[in-house]
Amino acid sequence: MKDAEIDYSDIPSLDKSFLKKATIAWPPVKQQLTIRLDADVLAWLKGHGRGYQTRINRILRVVMESHPPRATR
């Protein structure tokens, strides 16, 4: 499908008030830390090539997002 064939008629237009409220929320700020992992887990993560720290973050994010938020006390 070409861009010209896409029907955008059901998408509301964004006005200036929307853009005033819009904020950049992604990606979240990263925080450096030290973590201890089992040697075989780290080897598995590194065995999939570069970016093992990003992979760790993605795995943890999937788990976090699959659980409902905890009620605050």
C-alpha positions as a Markdown table, in Angstrom:
| # | Residue | x | y | z |
|---|---|---|---|---|
| 1 | Met | 0.0 | 0.0 | 0.0 |
| 2 | Lys | 1.3 | 3.4 | -0.9 |
| 3 | Asp | 1.1 | 6.3 | 1.6 |
| 4 | Ala | -1.4 | 8.1 | -0.7 |
| 5 | Glu | -3.8 | 5.2 | -0.4 |
| 6 | Ile | -4.0 | 5.4 | 3.4 |
| 7 | Asp | -7.3 | 6.7 | 4.8 |
| 8 | Tyr | -6.6 | 9.2 | 7.6 |
| 9 | Ser | -10.2 | 10.5 | 7.8 |
| 10 | Asp | -11.0 | 8.8 | 11.1 |
| 11 | Ile | -8.0 | 10.3 | 12.9 |
| 12 | Pro | -8.7 | 13.6 | 14.7 |
| 13 | Ser | -6.4 | 16.4 | 13.8 |
| 14 | Leu | -4.0 | 17.7 | 16.5 |
| 15 | Asp | -4.4 | 21.3 | 17.4 |
| 16 | Lys | -2.1 | 23.7 | 19.3 |
| 17 | Ser | -3.7 | 22.8 | 22.7 |
| 18 | Phe | -2.6 | 19.2 | 22.3 |
| 19 | Leu | 1.0 | 20.1 | 21.4 |
| 20 | Lys | 1.1 | 22.4 | 24.5 |
| 21 | Lys | 0.3 | 19.5 | 26.7 |
| 22 | Ala | 2.5 | 17.0 | 24.9 |
| 23 | Thr | 5.6 | 15.9 | 26.7 |
| 24 | Ile | 8.5 | 13.6 | 25.8 |
| 25 | Ala | 8.2 | 10.6 | 28.1 |
| 26 | Trp | 10.2 | 8.0 | 26.2 |
| 27 | Pro | 12.7 | 6.6 | 26.7 |
| 28 | Pro | 12.7 | 6.8 | 30.5 |
| 29 | Val | 15.9 | 8.0 | 32.2 |
| 30 | Lys | 18.4 | 5.3 | 32.8 |
| 31 | Gln | 20.1 | 4.8 | 36.1 |
| 32 | Gln | 23.5 | 3.1 | 36.4 |
| 33 | Leu | 23.8 | 0.3 | 38.9 |
| 34 | Thr | 25.7 | -2.8 | 39.7 |
| 35 | Ile | 23.9 | -6.2 | 39.5 |
| 36 | Arg | 25.1 | -9.7 | 40.1 |
| 37 | Leu | 23.9 | -12.4 | 37.7 |
| 38 | Asp | 24.5 | -16.1 | 37.6 |
| 39 | Ala | 27.4 | -16.8 | 35.3 |
| 40 | Asp | 25.3 | -19.0 | 33.0 |
| 41 | Val | 22.6 | -16.3 | 32.7 |
| 42 | Leu | 25.1 | -13.7 | 31.8 |
| 43 | Ala | 26.8 | -16.1 | 29.2 |
| 44 | Trp | 23.3 | -16.7 | 27.7 |
| 45 | Leu | 22.6 | -13.0 | 27.4 |
| 46 | Lys | 26.1 | -12.2 | 25.9 |
| 47 | Gly | 25.7 | -15.2 | 23.6 |
| 48 | His | 23.0 | -13.4 | 21.7 |
| 49 | Gly | 25.5 | -10.7 | 20.6 |
| 50 | Arg | 26.1 | -7.1 | 21.4 |
| 51 | Gly | 23.6 | -5.2 | 23.6 |
| 52 | Tyr | 23.2 | -7.6 | 26.5 |
| 53 | Gln | 22.4 | -4.8 | 28.9 |
| 54 | Thr | 19.6 | -3.6 | 26.6 |
| 55 | Arg | 18.4 | -7.1 | 26.5 |
| 56 | Ile | 18.3 | -7.3 | 30.3 |
| 57 | Asn | 16.3 | -4.1 | 30.4 |
| 58 | Arg | 13.8 | -5.3 | 27.8 |
| 59 | Ile | 13.3 | -8.6 | 29.7 |
| 60 | Leu | 12.7 | -6.8 | 33.0 |
| 61 | Arg | 10.4 | -4.3 | 31.3 |
| 62 | Val | 8.3 | -7.1 | 29.8 |
| 63 | Val | 8.0 | -8.7 | 33.3 |
| 64 | Met | 7.2 | -5.4 | 34.9 |
| 65 | Glu | 4.5 | -4.5 | 32.4 |
| 66 | Ser | 2.9 | -7.9 | 32.6 |
| 67 | His | 2.1 | -7.3 | 36.3 |
| 68 | Pro | -0.6 | -4.9 | 37.6 |
| 69 | Pro | 0.8 | -1.8 | 39.4 |
| 70 | Arg | 1.1 | -2.4 | 43.2 |
| 71 | Ala | -1.1 | -0.3 | 45.4 |
| 72 | Thr | 0.8 | 2.3 | 47.3 |
| 73 | Arg | 0.5 | 2.5 | 51.0 |
